């Protein structure tokens, strides 16, 4: 089967993106090479990938990569799958760069996209990425691919971390299952543990704030949360001695 015929059958299911990725070419290449025959092994992989898309898997999971701040990150390694990086999280990078820290920690690192990006954007900074040990292989894969030297720590939030940092950042699970606007079907392909939290989605965020204050762990704390949660987070942080600095879309910045 040639490129033209295969794309005609599968364009509606991101066929062009899938085929270009498998062939390691730009999608414009497909347009100028429509008569090229697709190798049988590539055809099999492409058909399987389209089937995944038809069954509802996000393209980032099908291709096992997603762009974040101009770089490509794998989202799974073996049986371990992390949260797909979102564009709104990129605001964390911009806010941290304004602070020009020398020591950073990314709590609940998942794929490592925040920690690795911060290391590459601030090469002189020392960066620690913390999460469950399960994510180590995925974080190491992304760090090696992108040439970032970061430290990984197996830790439940700050439980195994005693160092002090200029900045701690965290994109923790904050989705409330009861929100009427969430697309349960779209989120079903991502791990629940990376999405949902109890207490209207605030359980882990409040726990991290408690730990930051108890350990005097950082000068600045930067969190991601849905804007509908911001008022409650600011109130909780203020009660615990954190000073609200600013909000940028989904991101909140606090000073201790």
VENRAKA-V551770 format. One record per run of one state. SS is the DSSP state (H for helix, E for strand, - for the rest). FROM is the first residue (numbers start at 1). LEN is the number of residues. Records with the same first field share a line. If there is no record, write none. Layout:
SS=FROM-LEN  FROM-LEN
//
This chain:
-=1-1  14-1  24-3  33-4  38-2  55-4  64-2  69-2  74-2  78-2  82-5  100-3  108-5  122-4  132-1  147-4  155-10  171-4  176-8  188-4  195-1  197-6  216-2  225-2  240-3  249-2  256-1
E=2-1  37-1  66-3  71-3  76-2  80-2  103-5  126-6  151-4  165-6  175-1  196-1  218-7  243-6  251-5
H=3-11  15-9  27-6  40-15  59-5  87-13  113-9  133-14  184-4  192-3  203-13  227-13
//
